[in-house]
Structure formats: structure tokens, C-alpha cells
Amino acid sequence: MEETRRQLARIIGNQALASFPRGGEELRAAWKAGSLSWRRAFLTTYIERVTLLPCLRGRNKFDPTKVKIVWRV
């Protein structure tokens, strides 16, 4: 099952890459206009995994240094 998921992600990812803007203002405009499913597909295409690192107990403030993003290559 996991191998099938990886193959499907590769196929969908390659097709999605061709349809996504390359960056800059075009990407910002597309992100702003994109639906939730479009944004999810975009992020799924470029991000392998997001890891939240341990933080101090009892702190309710977001700390961006505790977020690790693993990009797809």
C-alpha cells in the first residue's frame, strides 16, 4: 500500500509541477486565488514532511524555529 502511495504521489506530483507557477508574483497571485484543495496539492508536491520539534513546557506562543520542513527533491 505504501509503495502504491509513493508511486501515485510521483505521478500526481510530476503532473502538478507542470501546472504550478514557478515563483514570484505569479505564485503569490495563484496562492491568493487558489482553493484549499489547490493549496494542499501545491504543498504536497513540494513538501515531504513537517516536523514540530520539542519546545518548553507551558509556552503557548508559536516558535518558528521549532518547525522543520523537509522539502522534496
NULUM-929971 format. One line per 2 residues: number of its first residue (from 1); their letters; for each residue x, y, z of N, C-alpha, C. Coordinates in steps of 0.1 Angstrom, whole numbers, plus 5000, padded with zeros to 4 digits. Layout:
NUM) a) X:Y:Z:X:Y:Z:X:Y:Z | ...
This chain:
1) me) 5008:4988:5000:5000:5000:5000:5009:5013:5000 | 5019:5012:5008:5028:5024:5009:5035:5027:4996
3) et) 5040:5016:4990:5046:5017:4977:5037:5023:4966 | 5024:5019:4966:5014:5024:4957:5012:5039:4960
5) rr) 5012:5043:4972:5010:5057:4976:5022:5065:4970 | 5034:5060:4972:5046:5067:4967:5046:5069:4952
7) ql) 5042:5058:4945:5041:5059:4930:5030:5069:4926 | 5019:5069:4932:5008:5078:4929:5013:5093:4932
9) ar) 5020:5095:4943:5025:5108:4946:5035:5113:4935 | 5043:5104:4931:5053:5107:4920:5045:5111:4907
11) ii) 5035:5104:4904:5028:5106:4891:5020:5120:4893 | 5013:5121:4903:5005:5133:4905:5014:5145:4907
13) gn) 5025:5143:4914:5035:5154:4916:5041:5159:4903 | 5044:5150:4894:5050:5154:4881:5040:5162:4873
15) qa) 5027:5158:4873:5017:5165:4866:5014:5178:4872 | 5014:5179:4885:5012:5191:4892:5023:5201:4890
17) la) 5035:5197:4890:5046:5206:4888:5045:5214:4875 | 5040:5208:4865:5038:5214:4852:5028:5225:4853
19) sf) 5018:5224:4862:5007:5233:4862:5009:5244:4872 | 5019:5243:4881:5021:5253:4892:5030:5264:4886
21) pr) 5027:5276:4891:5036:5288:4887:5050:5286:4893 | 5060:5292:4887:5074:5290:4891:5078:5298:4903
23) gg) 5071:5309:4906:5076:5317:4917:5072:5332:4915 | 5077:5340:4924:5075:5354:4923:5060:5359:4924
25) ee) 5057:5369:4918:5044:5375:4918:5033:5365:4913 | 5037:5358:4902:5027:5348:4897:5023:5338:4907
27) lr) 5033:5333:4915:5030:5323:4925:5021:5330:4937 | 5025:5342:4940:5017:5349:4951:5002:5351:4947
29) aa) 5000:5355:4934:4987:5357:4929:4979:5343:4928 | 4986:5333:4924:4979:5320:4923:4976:5314:4937
31) wk) 4985:5317:4947:4982:5312:4960:4970:5319:4966 | 4969:5333:4964:4958:5341:4969:4945:5336:4962
33) ag) 4945:5333:4950:4933:5329:4942:4930:5314:4944 | 4939:5306:4948:4937:5292:4948:4928:5287:4959
35) sl) 4921:5276:4956:4912:5270:4966:4920:5262:4976 | 4914:5257:4986:4921:5250:4997:4927:5237:4991
37) sw) 4919:5231:4982:4925:5218:4976:4937:5221:4967 | 4937:5233:4960:4948:5236:4951:4960:5239:4960
39) rr) 4958:5246:4971:4969:5249:4980:4975:5236:4986 | 4966:5227:4990:4970:5214:4996:4979:5207:4985
41) af) 4974:5206:4973:4981:5199:4962:4995:5206:4960 | 4996:5219:4961:5008:5226:4959:5018:5222:4970
43) lt) 5014:5223:4982:5022:5220:4994:5026:5205:4994 | 5017:5196:4990:5020:5182:4990:5031:5179:4979
45) ty) 5030:5186:4969:5040:5184:4958:5054:5188:4962 | 5056:5199:4970:5069:5204:4973:5074:5200:4987
47) ie) 5065:5196:4996:5070:5193:5010:5068:5178:5012 | 5079:5172:5017:5079:5158:5021:5073:5156:5034
49) rv) 5078:5164:5044:5074:5162:5058:5076:5175:5066 | 5067:5177:5076:5069:5188:5085:5070:5182:5099
51) tl) 5080:5186:5106:5083:5181:5120:5083:5192:5130 | 5075:5190:5140:5075:5200:5151:5085:5195:5162
53) lp) 5095:5203:5165:5105:5200:5174:5100:5203:5189 | 5106:5196:5199:5102:5198:5212:5103:5213:5216
55) cl) 5095:5218:5225:5096:5232:5230:5094:5232:5245 | 5095:5243:5251:5094:5245:5265:5080:5242:5270
57) rg) 5078:5234:5280:5065:5231:5285:5058:5243:5291 | 5045:5244:5287:5037:5255:5292:5037:5268:5284
59) rn) 5045:5268:5273:5045:5280:5265:5035:5279:5254 | 5026:5289:5252:5016:5288:5242:5019:5297:5231
61) kf) 5031:5301:5229:5035:5310:5218:5042:5302:5207 | 5038:5305:5194:5043:5298:5183:5058:5302:5181
63) dp) 5067:5292:5179:5081:5295:5177:5085:5289:5164 | 5087:5297:5154:5090:5291:5140:5103:5284:5140
65) tk) 5112:5286:5150:5125:5278:5150:5123:5264:5154 | 5111:5261:5159:5108:5247:5163:5100:5239:5152
67) vk) 5100:5245:5140:5093:5238:5128:5104:5235:5118 | 5104:5222:5115:5114:5217:5105:5107:5212:5093
69) iv) 5110:5218:5081:5103:5214:5068:5113:5206:5060 | 5109:5194:5056:5117:5186:5047:5112:5188:5033
71) wr) 5119:5194:5024:5115:5197:5010:5117:5185:5001 | 5108:5182:4992:5110:5172:4982:5121:5176:4972
73) v) 5129:5167:4968:5140:5170:4958:5137:5164:4945
